[in-house]
């Protein structure tokens, strides 16, 4: 999942490795630090442990899902002008990030200039191919996606509202 491509996120050069990108926000955890930091785990390992606690999957699948969720989330932050969406499987990882609010706040602080990134889903799912177009877009900006995870849902995409200010 790692490529040599680097970008300038406004806080210095960063790799496109989702594990490194997520772990980089750890120094910015400002809330509930006892819950988040006292385990001695990296943020990546924490989110994987939470996925494994709440969903029936093996570690490899949890890592694949979380990695693609981090890529998707950062693409939404970096490119708010582009309408992006995920399928049900990758959305499990996106929801994991959002639900661990101290981590989500730190992620928004580091990568979204401190602005909270909202989650504003519609009720109905989309079936217009947005999920596959999102996979192509992530590849075009230097991420090495797991195409199987994106192809599983194919055209059945999450109904997030890109029209809400700073939403994914």
HUQUI-V578236 format. One record per backbone hydrogen bond with DSSP energy under -0.5 kcal/mol. NH is the residue of the N-H (numbers start at 1). CO is the residue of the C=O. If there is no record, write none. Layout:
((NH & CO) (NH & CO))
This chain:
((7 & 14) (9 & 7) (9 & 12) (11 & 12) (14 & 7) (16 & 3) (16 & 5) (18 & 16) (21 & 17) (22 & 18) (23 & 19) (24 & 20) (25 & 22) (26 & 23) (28 & 25) (29 & 26) (36 & 32) (37 & 33) (38 & 33) (38 & 34) (40 & 37) (46 & 42) (47 & 43) (48 & 44) (49 & 45) (50 & 46) (51 & 47) (52 & 48) (53 & 49) (54 & 50) (55 & 51) (57 & 55) (62 & 58) (63 & 59) (64 & 60) (65 & 61) (66 & 62) (67 & 63) (68 & 64) (69 & 65) (70 & 66) (71 & 67) (72 & 68) (73 & 69) (74 & 70) (75 & 71) (76 & 72) (77 & 73) (78 & 74) (79 & 75) (80 & 77) (82 & 79) (84 & 82) (91 & 87) (92 & 88) (92 & 89) (93 & 89) (93 & 90) (94 & 90) (95 & 91) (96 & 92) (97 & 93) (98 & 94) (99 & 95) (100 & 96) (101 & 99) (103 & 100) (104 & 100) (105 & 101) (106 & 102) (107 & 103) (108 & 104) (109 & 105) (110 & 106) (111 & 107) (112 & 108) (114 & 108) (115 & 112) (118 & 116) (118 & 166) (120 & 118) (122 & 159) (126 & 157) (129 & 155) (132 & 154) (133 & 129) (134 & 130) (135 & 131) (136 & 132) (137 & 133) (138 & 134) (139 & 135) (140 & 136) (141 & 137) (142 & 139) (143 & 138) (144 & 1) (145 & 143) (147 & 145) (149 & 146) (150 & 146) (151 & 147) (152 & 148) (153 & 149) (154 & 150) (156 & 153) (157 & 126) (157 & 155) (158 & 86) (160 & 158) (161 & 120) (162 & 160) (164 & 161) (167 & 164) (168 & 118))
